[in-house]
Amino acid sequence: MKIKVDQAKCSGCHLCETVCSLFHLGTINTEKSAIHIHKDDLDTSLNTPILCRQCNEMNRLNGERVTEAQERKKFFWKKTRAEHCTFHALSVLGGKAFHCDLWGGKPQCVKVCTPGAIQTIK
């Protein structure tokens, strides 16, 4: 399962960020979310949800093969993994990288996204 982003539909409400931190950490802190909304104020004025694309590149870090199942279930990754993300999708705070773990197959961010900017695909 992956999350598909349609930036044209994103309203910039930040509810996805809010529920991500709330469901994972029990607190509302958008800086501690695995999804972030980037707003391009100067060019297009589009809001773009940024989150892990669930690619296979992160599983090959440092030449070490890690099983996909192990890593994708983790919400926190080491800070060094964020530095190697080619999509710059992992935010870092306090030495931890926040990774989208798809909330066990039921991503809460998708449920609260009323415009449909983020959706799950298989």
Secondary structure, DSSP 8 states (H G I E B T S, - for coil): -EEEE-GGG-----HHHHHHHHHHHSS--GGG-S-EEEE-TTTT--EEEE-----SGGGGGGG----HHHHHT-SEEEHHHHHT-TT---EEETTEEE---GGGG--HHHHH-TT--EEEE-
